[in-house]
Structures are given as structure tokens and as C-alpha cells.
Amino acid sequence: MSPQAETQNILQEIRALFAEKGNEMYAGEAVSQTEHALQAASAAEQEEAPPELITAALLHDIGHLLHKHDEDCATQGIDDLHERIGAAWLKKYFPEAVTEPIRLHVDAKRYRCATDAEYLSRLSPASVLSLELQGGPFDERGQQQFESNPWHLEALRLRNWDEAAKIPGLETPELEYFFTSVQRVLQQQPGDLN
């Protein structure tokens, strides 16, 4: 299969995930999974982030579309580990510049909550609940481990876009618009995508 055909197959898989589960509400927030993804990607684009980070912003919660839990699993006391599920699935196709900020975006929340009391006070009730299930704010050791990761600054940027992407009715470009960035990242991948 040609690289171009492989890229189209990956984009089709992502389209199918959003078509199947994207209209579900985003974990206790007043926006859908798709609206949340589009708002995060829009915020990344407005900050003139590189295509890899725009792609990460768009796909950071794809784990919510992949896991088999109910949308309200956090209220049932379940941490869906969406950041790990999503990053592992995307790693088959995308570079670390996409997958590592995604894998670390929950850790970025835990870090910010440990180091910024104002940030913690601004979290939505749904985000506070998920924070508890995810292990709460980092202790000093967790903070140091997070800071030692070469992708931690990108993860913190992604976290900011994630938190800002919860506005009901916000106008954003459509999913296909952001696939330009996704496609650009996929086409930069060396060799076979399989």
C-alpha cells in the first residue's frame, strides 16, 4: 500500500471514531467529545503551534473514543486511562511529538495542580473528579519526574488547550479542516506506517 493510501486509511479510521462516539458528551462537561477536540485544536492553531501539537490537541482524548467504558465512568469510580490508550493507539502512526504530549496530558494536570493553586481552583467539577481518580496532584517526586521528561513543556501547552476547550456553542472549524495538519504530520513520517 502506498504511503498516500495508508495516510487516507488512518484518516478514515479517525473519522470513523469521531462519527461513532464523537457526539457523546465529554465526561461531565457541556460539550461533546468532537466539540472538545475541535476547540483544543483551534486553541493550538491560534497560538501558532506546529502541526504536531495541533494534531495532538485534536486527538488528545481519542482514548475516550477507543475505550469500552461508559461516558460517565468517572462517576462510577473508574479511571479510563484514556491518555495511555490513545497514545498507544496513535503510536502506530504518529511521531513522539504527537503521542508523548498526549500520553502526558493527564500528568500535566497533576503537575499543574501541585504547582499552581489558582489552576486547581479553576478546574471544573468533572475535572476535579477525574483528577482524584488519576492520583491527585503530584508529590515532589512526581513533579521532578514530570519535569525530567523531554516532552513536558509540550504536554503543559496541550493541558492549557484541553482546559480551555469546554465552551458550549463555540464556533470552530470542522474536523476535516484540522485533518490538513494531521495529514502533514503523517506524510512526514519516514518509511512504512505499518
Disulfide bonds with the S-S distance in Angstrom:
none
